[in-house]
Amino acid sequence: MFAGSLMILLLFAVVAVLVAGVVLMGIGGKTNEKYANKLMIARVSLQGLAILLLVLMFAGRK
C-alpha cells in the first residue's frame, strides 16, 4: 500500500515538473535559461525513481 501511494506521489511530481518546464519554455527569457536544465534533470531523476519503484514493486510480488 505504501509503495502504491509513493508511486502516485512520484507520478504527480513528474507531471508537475514537466508542466513547469513547458510553461517556462513558453515564457522564455533569462528565467528559462536559468532553470530549464535543472527542471529537466529533476524530471528525469523523478522518472528514474518511478521506474525503480515500479521494478521493485513487481519484483516483490509472488
C-alpha positions as CSV (number, residue, x, y, z in Angstrom):
1,M,0.0,0.0,0.0
2,F,2.8,2.4,0.9
3,A,4.6,1.7,-2.4
4,G,1.4,2.5,-4.4
5,S,1.0,5.8,-2.6
6,L,4.6,6.7,-3.2
7,M,4.2,5.8,-6.9
8,I,1.2,8.1,-7.2
9,L,3.2,10.9,-5.5
10,L,6.1,10.4,-7.8
11,L,3.9,10.5,-10.9
12,F,2.3,13.7,-9.8
13,A,5.7,15.2,-9.1
14,V,6.9,14.2,-12.6
15,V,3.8,15.8,-14.2
16,A,4.3,19.0,-12.1
17,V,7.9,19.3,-13.1
18,L,7.0,18.6,-16.7
19,V,4.3,21.2,-16.8
20,A,6.6,23.8,-15.1
21,G,9.2,23.1,-17.7
22,V,6.8,23.5,-20.6
23,V,5.3,26.7,-19.2
24,L,8.8,28.1,-18.5
25,M,9.9,27.2,-22.1
26,G,6.8,29.0,-23.4
27,I,7.6,32.1,-21.4
28,G,11.3,32.1,-22.5
29,G,13.9,34.6,-21.4
30,K,16.5,34.5,-18.7
31,T,14.4,32.5,-16.3
32,N,14.1,29.7,-18.9
33,E,17.8,29.8,-19.5
34,K,18.5,29.6,-15.7
35,Y,16.0,26.8,-14.8
36,A,15.5,24.7,-18.0
37,N,18.3,22.3,-17.4
38,K,17.6,22.0,-13.6
39,L,13.9,21.1,-14.4
40,M,15.0,18.6,-17.0
41,I,17.4,16.9,-14.5
42,A,14.7,16.9,-11.9
43,R,12.1,15.3,-14.3
44,V,14.5,12.6,-15.5
45,S,15.5,11.8,-11.9
46,L,11.9,11.6,-10.8
47,Q,11.1,9.3,-13.7
48,G,14.0,7.1,-12.8
49,L,12.8,6.8,-9.3
50,A,9.3,6.0,-10.5
51,I,10.7,3.2,-12.8
52,L,12.9,1.9,-10.0
53,L,10.0,1.8,-7.6
54,L,7.8,0.0,-10.3
55,V,10.5,-2.6,-10.8
56,L,10.8,-3.1,-7.0
57,M,7.0,-3.4,-6.7
58,F,6.9,-6.1,-9.4
59,A,10.0,-7.9,-8.0
60,G,8.3,-8.1,-4.6
61,R,5.2,-9.8,-6.0
62,K,5.0,-13.5,-5.6
